[in-house]
Amino acid sequence: MLKELENKILKKKAKIGIIGLGYVGLPLAITFFKSGFKVYGIDIDEDRVVRLKKGKSYILDVSSSDIKEAMASGRLVVSTDFSLIKALDAVIICVPTPLYKTKEPDVSYIAAAVEKIKRYMKRGQLVVLESTTYPGTTEEVMLPVLESGGKKEGKDFYLAFSPERVDPGNARYNTKNTPKIIGGLSKESTGISKLLYEQAIDTVVPVSSAKVAEMVKLLENTFRIVNIGLVNEVMLLCDKLGINVWEVIDAARTKPYGFMPFYPGPGVGGHCIPVDPIYLSWKARQYGFEARFIELASYINSEMPGYVVRKISEALNEIEKPLRRSRVLVMGVAYKKDVKDLRESPALEIIELLIKKGAIVSYYDPLFPYLKIHNINLKCVEFNKASLGESDCVVIVTDHSDVDYQFVARNASLIVDTRNILKDIKNKANIVRL
Ligand SMILES: NC(=O)c1ccc[n+]([C@@H]2O[C@H](COP(=O)([O-])OP(=O)(O)OC[C@H]3O[C@@H](n4cnc5c(N)ncnc54)[C@H](O)[C@@H]3O)[C@@H](O)[C@H]2O)c1
């Protein structure tokens, strides 16, 4: 059976299913399509499926022309029908892994997808989980369900974990040229998933188990959250000492080894950095272990929106204006530049805090015409002299590329720049940096 699957993969005859067509699943589907496979995308979101059938992409890193080409070729099928799984040789799960309000991992999307796979599973199928999750999920959550019908992993089906490392909006690294880690439950599973991914992805790095692969991803994102937390704390200290932290980092990065620059900012956002390390600290607690770096970095980073609001308030105070009733224009609400994604964006918390303190808040973000935060509804303002000039303070939260910041600098009376995007403008008292 393994030989048969190997042959199908090598001849590009294997049918590949992707469950969950979001930021991770859709680029992956197109990557497998481009390498010659027939790909079946399954999502519970009917809207997304309809849009794809019309040849329209909703993900920044996937062009509509790629979707049109794939759909027209007949080698990309998209559907909400899970019974398609019956015909597949490999099924790759790319569903969300958020946190519950209690900050506990919500693996219910994985569990739902696995139930569907179990229902339609055929012998000899390869199942790979790509969603980021705590070490042990593949073995503890997926394996028992898939084996419950009597099938044996490594013999009747193959199961592996392969973390997705995609960085939305990154022009240099994409799904194809970012090395892929793979760890199977059995050596057969590692081998067959390595073979599959090698057909579409430039570099595949096998590791000894699914648990190791799960931990690799969490180490990577913990590394980021801790270093961001560290640099945010250094920024708070530099503020007290009257030192420009941005200049310090720029100088430190001239060291050719042993230093990697991270930058302070208004807080961390997105589906990964603020969430994934919490999966790890939750798992650690089950073993009576406290993941102190993660907890501390999360705490420091979560304080940043409040710090930004204090900066705005102090800057207004300098010109004898109270925050209450002042007009504050928030520039950029996405969680990171050039990405149409609001998940966990610190801009949302900054807006809520400003409104709570009585400021009159507006926002500008070319990627979001409207914004809804709980019961707050806002409409994006025009980017012009009037909207900038009417504001008592403009706060740059997300530094999208297609915005003329020199125009902002010329027309705003007071700016709080959380991204140092106006670094070339020196010695202007009306520009306040982190
Ligand atoms: N976005 C990133 O930059 C990124 C990077 C690396 C890893 N990841 C991880 O990848 C996983 C997916 O993230 P994403 O950003 O692609 O999420 P997403 O929300 O963009 O997409 C998930 C898709 O899964 C669909 N879905 C949900 N439940 C489903 C089910 N039971 N069956 C079929 N489809 C279902 C949703 O409708 C949605 O289209 C997460 O674990 C995330 O942590 C994300």
The ligand as an SDF file (V2000), in Angstrom:
LIG
                    3D

 44 48  0  0  0  0  0  0  0  0999 V2000
   -1.8570   32.9770    9.0460 N   0  0  0  0  0  0  0  0  0  0  0  0
   -0.5910   32.7210    9.2400 C   0  0  0  0  0  0  0  0  0  0  0  0
    0.2640   33.5610    8.9870 O   0  0  0  0  0  0  0  0  0  0  0  0
   -0.1250   31.3810    9.7300 C   0  0  0  0  0  0  0  0  0  0  0  0
    1.2300   31.0480    9.6260 C   0  0  0  0  0  0  0  0  0  0  0  0
    1.6680   29.8140   10.0670 C   0  0  0  0  0  0  0  0  0  0  0  0
    0.7650   28.9520   10.6600 C   0  0  0  0  0  0  0  0  0  0  0  0
   -0.5520   29.2960   10.7850 N   0  0  0  0  0  0  0  0  0  0  0  0
   -1.4490   28.3270   11.3830 C   0  0  0  0  0  0  0  0  0  0  0  0
   -2.2050   27.6960   10.3630 O   0  0  0  0  0  0  0  0  0  0  0  0
   -3.5230   27.3950   10.8040 C   0  0  0  0  0  0  0  0  0  0  0  0
   -4.5410   28.0380    9.8960 C   0  0  0  0  0  0  0  0  0  0  0  0
   -4.4000   29.4400    9.9720 O   0  0  0  0  0  0  0  0  0  0  0  0
   -4.9690   30.4170    8.8760 P   0  0  0  0  0  0  0  0  0  0  0  0
   -4.3340   31.7390    9.1550 O   0  0  0  0  0  0  0  0  0  0  0  0
   -4.8280   29.8070    7.5210 O   0  0  0  0  0  0  0  0  0  0  0  0
   -6.4980   30.4500    9.2870 O   0  0  0  0  0  0  0  0  0  0  0  0
   -7.7180   31.0670    8.4290 P   0  0  0  0  0  0  0  0  0  0  0  0
   -8.7330   31.4700    9.4050 O   0  0  0  0  0  0  0  0  0  0  0  0
   -7.1850   32.0750    7.4570 O   0  0  0  0  0  0  0  0  0  0  0  0
   -8.2360   29.8470    7.5680 O   0  0  0  0  0  0  0  0  0  0  0  0
   -8.7890   28.7150    8.1270 C   0  0  0  0  0  0  0  0  0  0  0  0
   -9.8450   28.1990    7.1850 C   0  0  0  0  0  0  0  0  0  0  0  0
  -10.3290   26.9670    7.7410 O   0  0  0  0  0  0  0  0  0  0  0  0
  -11.7400   26.9190    7.5480 C   0  0  0  0  0  0  0  0  0  0  0  0
  -12.2790   25.9510    8.5010 N   0  0  0  0  0  0  0  0  0  0  0  0
  -12.5160   26.0860    9.8240 C   0  0  0  0  0  0  0  0  0  0  0  0
  -12.9640   24.9300   10.3420 N   0  0  0  0  0  0  0  0  0  0  0  0
  -13.0120   24.0390    9.3320 C   0  0  0  0  0  0  0  0  0  0  0  0
  -13.3820   22.6740    9.2330 C   0  0  0  0  0  0  0  0  0  0  0  0
  -13.7670   21.9810   10.2940 N   0  0  0  0  0  0  0  0  0  0  0  0
  -13.3130   22.1020    8.0350 N   0  0  0  0  0  0  0  0  0  0  0  0
  -12.9140   22.7790    6.9350 C   0  0  0  0  0  0  0  0  0  0  0  0
  -12.5390   24.0670    6.9650 N   0  0  0  0  0  0  0  0  0  0  0  0
  -12.5860   24.6800    8.1590 C   0  0  0  0  0  0  0  0  0  0  0  0
  -12.1980   28.3450    7.7370 C   0  0  0  0  0  0  0  0  0  0  0  0
  -13.4540   28.5690    7.1460 O   0  0  0  0  0  0  0  0  0  0  0  0
  -11.0530   29.1130    7.0300 C   0  0  0  0  0  0  0  0  0  0  0  0
  -11.3200   29.3190    5.6610 O   0  0  0  0  0  0  0  0  0  0  0  0
   -3.5700   27.8860   12.2410 C   0  0  0  0  0  0  0  0  0  0  0  0
   -3.2580   26.8390   13.1000 O   0  0  0  0  0  0  0  0  0  0  0  0
   -2.4700   28.9230   12.3120 C   0  0  0  0  0  0  0  0  0  0  0  0
   -1.9550   29.0770   13.6100 O   0  0  0  0  0  0  0  0  0  0  0  0
   -1.0110   30.4780   10.3030 C   0  0  0  0  0  0  0  0  0  0  0  0
  1  2  1  0
  2  3  2  0
  2  4  1  0
  4  5  1  0
  4 44  2  0
  5  6  2  0
  6  7  1  0
  7  8  2  0
  8  9  1  0
  8 44  1  0
  9 10  1  0
  9 42  1  0
 10 11  1  0
 11 12  1  0
 11 40  1  0
 12 13  1  0
 13 14  1  0
 14 15  2  0
 14 16  1  0
 14 17  1  0
 17 18  1  0
 18 19  2  0
 18 20  1  0
 18 21  1  0
 21 22  1  0
 22 23  1  0
 23 24  1  0
 23 38  1  0
 24 25  1  0
 25 26  1  0
 25 36  1  0
 26 27  1  0
 26 35  1  0
 27 28  2  0
 28 29  1  0
 29 30  1  0
 29 35  2  0
 30 31  1  0
 30 32  2  0
 32 33  1  0
 33 34  2  0
 34 35  1  0
 36 37  1  0
 36 38  1  0
 38 39  1  0
 40 41  1  0
 40 42  1  0
 42 43  1  0
M  CHG  2   8   1  16  -1
M  END
$$$$
